[in-house]
Amino acid sequence: MGGGTFGLGTVFKLTTNGVVTLHSFDGTNGGNPSVGLVSGGDGNLYGVTRFGGSNFTGQYTGQGTLFRITTNGAYTRLISFDGVNIRIPVGGLVWGRDSFLYGVSDSGGTWGFGSIFKVSTNGALTTVVNFDGTNGIGPMGRLVQARNNNFYGVTAWRDGYAATNYGTIFRMSPKGELKTLVALNGTNGMSPFADFIAASDGYLYGTLPDVQRRATFNGGTLVRLGEPPTLLSVSSQSNKTVLTWSSLLNRQYKVEYKPSFTAPFWMNIEYRVATGDTTSFTDDIINDTQRVYRIGLLP
């Protein structure tokens, strides 16, 4: 947040001989970074500052910046946020599998409740989601991209006029389609500020402050979020169809089919326990010219 030549923060690296300052923020090129850097697929490092930019006039002014820096300290300010779509970004960036940088802003956007944005490596900015209150207010932390390519994150509040104003856990597709997975009500957690991590077992893990009622804290909660199965590939040869889907270790899945989209009933053909983060099943098709499949995660 502070320190450096101008007292507005630094980018540094730690060697076996001590700390080396790579860059000191001066306000116009950013000020007061509060989150870590992310390594891009192009070999550069990227980050955001909470304040500073082209509208900087003094300490804690300006709407923030997004920057690129090399490991040798060559610094480039890519974006100076204007406070309209993005204002004072508080979450770190994530490098998406589409080679874009994704981040969140806890305010700004169409309704002033925050947004999700993506940025190309040359600084082209796109607002992907505008939070409107019903789908959350004030996204916090860093997004995490799971194996199904969806992004997951949290908002600190939702529907500011409701009594259960405790935030959300959400999923965003690569196309920017947002879905609220959990509406926090105070008993199952409240106002999360930290991001999730994607663990090797396929689950997402995060922490939530935990309360029984407003202003009565109860220690906190560790939550685990499982992804629904995503069909990764389908191949057919010699009356055999091979289905492969994303899976959670040791969880049981049900494979069902019906002979057409309009057929009224699904028929079970397989129950399978996952032994890894992907699971496959081979179906022998004898009497049907086509089959429609669905895969479900059992409780």
Stockholm file with secondary structure:
# STOCKHOLM 1.0

chainA/1-299         MGGGTFGLGTVFKLTTNGVVTLHSFDGTNGGNPSVGLVSGGDGNLYGVTRFGGSNFTGQYTGQGTLFRITTNGAYTRLISFDGVNIRIPVGGLVWGRDSFLYGVSDSGGTWGFGSIFKVSTNGALTTVVNFDGTNGIGPMGRLVQARNNNFYGVTAWRDGYAATNYGTIFRMSPKGELKTLVALNGTNGMSPFADFIAASDGYLYGTLPDVQRRATFNGGTLVRLGEPPTLLSVSSQSNKTVLTWSSLLNRQYKVEYKPSFTAPFWMNIEYRVATGDTTSFTDDIINDTQRVYRIGLLP
#=GR chainA/1-299 SS CCCSTTSSCEEEEEETTEEEEEEECCBTTBBCCCSCCEECTTSCEEEEESBCSTTCCSTTCSCCEEEEECTTCCEEEEEECCSSSCBSCCSCCEECTTSCEEEEESBBSSSSBCEEEEECTTCCEEEEEECCBTTBEEEEEEEEECTTSCEEEEEEECCTTSSCCCCEEEEECTTCCEEEEEECCSSSCCCCCSCCEECTTSCEEEEECCEEETTEECCCEEEEECCCCCEEEEEEETTEEEEEEECCTTCEEEEEEESSTTCSCCEEEEEEECSSSEEEEEEECSSCSCCEEEEEECC
#=GC SS_cons         CCCSTTSSCEEEEEETTEEEEEEECCBTTBBCCCSCCEECTTSCEEEEESBCSTTCCSTTCSCCEEEEECTTCCEEEEEECCSSSCBSCCSCCEECTTSCEEEEESBBSSSSBCEEEEECTTCCEEEEEECCBTTBEEEEEEEEECTTSCEEEEEEECCTTSSCCCCEEEEECTTCCEEEEEECCSSSCCCCCSCCEECTTSCEEEEECCEEETTEECCCEEEEECCCCCEEEEEEETTEEEEEEECCTTCEEEEEEESSTTCSCCEEEEEEECSSSEEEEEEECSSCSCCEEEEEECC
//
